[in-house]
Structure formats: C-alpha cells, structure tokens
Amino acid sequence: MITVQPSVDEIYQALHSVSDPEIPTISVVDLGVITNVEIHDDAIAITMTPTFVGCPAIDVMRNGVRDAASVFGLPVDVTVDYSTPWSSNRVTEAGRAALHKHGLALPQKFSGEFEPEILLNAECPHCGSGNTRLTSPFGPTLCRAMYYCNSCLQAFEQFKPV
C-alpha cells in the first residue's frame, strides 16, 4: 500500500462510504457522529460520538471508520468521545434524505434545550400526515421511537430528536 498524505476533506470523503449498520442508507458523516478529523505526524486521528451512550453499533462503525481511513496507508486512531453529546440536529440534509429513504420519520429540529414533548409530534413517512401518535418511546434501537398514523393506519418509526 502506498502512503498518501490526504487532506481532511479527502478523509471525510472516504468516511462517506461507512454507513450506520442499523440504518444502511445513511453514512456516519451524514449522521453527524464524526466530530473531528485531523492529521498528526503522518497519522490520522478521528473522533466520533455515538448517537446514544449504549449504541450497540458503535464498535462496528468505529471499525468501518478505521478501515475506510486506512486506504491512505497511514496509521489511523479512532476515538469514541462520550463527553460530547450527539444531537439529531447534527444530521445533514443528505442524512435526513437517507433516513426518509429508509422509511423513518425525520427528527424535528430544535433550538436550545431538548424538550421531551417534541417526541409527541411526528410526521408519517408513508403519507405525510401529522395525525400520528407515539405508541412507544422505545423502538428496536435506542435512537428510534414507535408511532402509529391515524390517517393511513400504518405503524412507523421515527429517528428520535435528541
């Protein structure tokens, strides 16, 4: 393997190939879990933060990030930072489109402090109706909640706003 001194932008481009294993339509970059990329003394340092502290996919994502960045032939250090809380506001517009493509209701954007009442409002990804109800704040993964649409009578998941 030939060692190439990449730019930070080139590393981010490589990381776009790494998807969340629970939501394969979205990259870790568009999900907003990559919080820093630096090049130090011919090594790549990447910092990522999980969507939730107990995220079971974090090791898979960390290994995927390491593998994707290793194409440049430099040592890669991937640090998982639990001190910086992730927010659904970090999801890019491309990421929001990827979540929708996966069939998930999009998290509402918010400013200031997160208020749990925001979970009560979700737009149905099937018909676009706002006539929905939260059936469980706990979905198949920590980052999703379960809803029911009163208009099209479909159950659906929302990527939680946090």
C-alpha positions in Angstrom: 0.0 0.0 0.0 1.3 3.4 -0.9 1.2 6.0 1.8 -0.5 9.2 0.7 -0.8 12.4 2.7 -4.5 13.0 2.4 -6.4 16.2 3.1 -9.0 16.4 5.8 -11.7 16.7 3.0 -10.4 13.5 1.4 -10.7 11.7 4.7 -14.2 12.9 5.1 -15.0 11.7 1.5 -13.6 8.3 2.4 -15.8 8.2 5.5 -18.9 8.7 3.5 -18.6 5.0 2.5 -19.2 3.9 6.1 -22.8 3.5 6.9 -24.7 3.0 10.1 -25.2 -0.8 10.3 -28.7 -0.3 11.7 -29.7 2.3 9.0 -27.5 1.4 6.0 -28.9 4.3 3.9 -27.0 6.9 6.0 -23.3 7.5 6.3 -21.6 8.1 9.6 -20.6 11.6 8.2 -24.2 12.5 7.4 -25.4 11.0 10.7 -23.2 13.6 12.4 -21.2 11.1 14.5 -17.9 12.1 13.1 -16.9 15.1 15.2 -13.3 15.7 14.2 -10.7 14.6 11.7 -7.0 15.6 12.0 -3.7 14.6 10.5 -0.8 14.5 13.1 2.8 13.5 12.3 1.8 11.2 9.4 -1.2 9.6 11.2 -4.9 10.2 11.0 -6.9 10.9 14.2 -10.7 10.7 14.0 -13.1 11.4 16.8 -16.7 10.2 16.8 -19.5 10.4 19.2 -22.3 7.8 19.5 -25.9 8.7 19.0 -26.6 7.2 22.4 -24.1 6.0 25.1 -25.3 2.4 24.8 -25.4 2.4 21.0 -24.7 -1.3 20.0 -23.4 -0.3 16.6 -20.6 2.0 17.7 -17.9 -0.7 17.5 -19.0 -1.7 14.0 -18.9 2.0 13.0 -15.6 2.6 14.6 -14.1 -0.4 12.7 -15.6 0.8 9.5 -14.2 4.3 10.0 -10.8 2.9 10.7 -10.9 0.7 7.6 -12.1 3.5 5.4 -9.4 5.9 6.5 -6.7 3.3 6.3 -6.8 3.4 2.5 -4.3 6.3 2.7 -1.7 4.0 4.2 -1.3 5.9 7.4 -1.9 4.7 10.9 -5.5 5.6 12.0 -6.6 6.2 15.5 -10.4 6.4 16.1 -11.5 7.7 19.4 -15.1 7.4 20.7 -15.9 10.6 22.6 -18.6 10.1 25.2 -18.2 13.5 26.7 -19.6 15.4 23.7 -23.3 14.6 23.4 -24.6 13.9 20.0 -27.7 15.8 18.8 -30.1 14.9 16.0 -29.6 18.4 14.8 -26.1 17.2 13.6 -27.8 15.1 10.9 -27.1 16.7 7.5 -29.7 17.4 4.8 -28.3 14.4 2.9 -28.6 12.4 6.1 -32.2 13.4 6.5 -33.0 12.3 3.0 -31.3 9.0 3.7 -33.4 8.5 6.9 -36.5 9.2 4.9 -35.4 6.8 2.2 -35.0 4.1 4.9 -38.7 4.7 5.8 -38.1 6.6 9.1 -39.9 9.8 10.2 -37.4 12.6 10.5 -36.4 14.1 13.8 -37.7 17.6 14.3 -35.0 20.2 14.5 -35.0 22.2 17.7 -33.0 25.1 19.2 -32.0 25.5 22.8 -32.6 22.6 25.2 -34.3 19.5 24.1 -37.9 19.2 25.4 -39.3 15.6 25.6 -42.7 16.9 24.3 -41.1 17.1 20.9 -41.4 13.3 20.8 -45.2 13.7 20.7 -45.1 15.1 17.2 -44.0 13.0 14.2 -44.9 13.2 10.5 -45.9 9.9 8.9 -43.2 8.9 6.4 -45.8 6.9 4.4 -48.5 9.6 3.8 -47.0 12.8 5.3 -49.8 13.2 7.9 -49.2 14.8 11.2 -52.2 12.9 12.6 -50.0 10.5 14.4 -49.5 9.2 18.0 -46.5 8.0 19.9 -47.0 4.3 20.8 -43.7 3.8 22.5 -40.6 6.0 23.0 -38.6 2.8 22.8 -38.1 1.4 19.3 -36.0 -1.5 18.0 -32.9 0.6 18.7 -32.1 3.3 21.2 -32.3 6.0 18.6 -35.8 5.2 17.4 -39.4 5.6 18.7 -42.6 3.9 17.6 -45.7 5.7 16.2 -49.0 5.0 14.6 -50.6 7.1 11.8 -54.3 7.7 12.3 -54.6 8.7 8.6 -53.1 5.8 6.7 -53.3 3.3 9.6 -49.6 2.4 9.3 -47.1 1.9 12.2 -43.8 3.6 11.7 -40.6 4.5 13.4 -39.1 8.0 13.9 -35.4 8.7 14.3 -35.6 10.3 17.8 -34.9 14.0 18.1 -32.4 14.5 20.9 
